[in-house]
Amino acid sequence: MGKMIFRNITRDAFVWDWMKSTDDGATWKTEWSISYSRKK
């Protein structure tokens, strides 16, 4: 089971986390996190 979390959202940037659960959502582990920023 997986989920995507978008956080720290501003006009020019955000963080995208991909999380995985192996126990039907009781606990979650971040598989990767990517920081995006607007090209200037």
SEVOTI-802265 format. One line per field, with one value per residue (C-alpha): x, y, z; residue number from 1; chain; residue in one letter. Coordinates in nm, 3 decimals, padded with zeros to 5 digits. Layout:
xx = [X / ...]
yy = [Y / ...]
zz = [Z / ...]
seq = [NUM / ...]
mol = [A / ...]
type = [A / ...]
***
This chain:
xx = [00.000 / 00.137 / 00.046 / 00.180 / 00.200 / 00.245 / 00.363 / 00.531 / 00.340 / 00.413 / 00.378 / 00.733 / 00.802 / 00.670 / 00.790 / 00.655 / 00.686 / 00.616 / 00.522 / 00.471 / 00.286 / 00.328 / 00.066 / -00.250 / -00.184 / -00.113 / 00.238 / 00.403 / 00.764 / 00.893 / 01.045 / 01.163 / 01.115 / 01.163 / 01.183 / 01.055 / 01.110 / 00.996 / 01.258 / 01.361]
yy = [00.000 / 00.343 / 00.708 / 01.043 / 01.339 / 01.696 / 01.933 / 02.267 / 02.400 / 02.759 / 02.958 / 02.864 / 02.523 / 02.206 / 01.871 / 01.544 / 01.233 / 00.879 / 00.659 / 00.283 / 00.064 / -00.310 / -00.347 / -00.212 / 00.147 / 00.103 / 00.244 / 00.432 / 00.463 / 00.735 / 00.566 / 00.892 / 01.265 / 01.519 / 01.896 / 02.092 / 02.461 / 02.692 / 02.765 / 03.129]
zz = [00.000 / -00.088 / -00.060 / -00.176 / 00.061 / -00.063 / 00.211 / 00.275 / -00.026 / -00.120 / -00.439 / -00.543 / -00.387 / -00.226 / -00.092 / -00.231 / -00.010 / -00.128 / 00.168 / 00.197 / 00.445 / 00.480 / 00.757 / 00.587 / 00.688 / 01.059 / 01.011 / 00.724 / 00.608 / 00.376 / 00.073 / -00.084 / -00.054 / -00.333 / -00.296 / -00.594 / -00.657 / -00.933 / -01.196 / -01.182]
seq = [1 / 2 / 3 / 4 / 5 / 6 / 7 / 8 / 9 / 10 / 11 / 12 / 13 / 14 / 15 / 16 / 17 / 18 / 19 / 20 / 21 / 22 / 23 / 24 / 25 / 26 / 27 / 28 / 29 / 30 / 31 / 32 / 33 / 34 / 35 / 36 / 37 / 38 / 39 / 40]
mol = [A / A / A / A / A / A / A / A / A / A / A / A / A / A / A / A / A / A / A / A / A / A / A / A / A / A / A / A / A / A / A / A / A / A / A / A / A / A / A / A]
type = [M / G / K / M / I / F / R / N / I / T / R / D / A / F / V / W / D / W / M / K / S / T / D / D / G / A / T / W / K / T / E / W / S / I / S / Y / S / R / K / K]
***
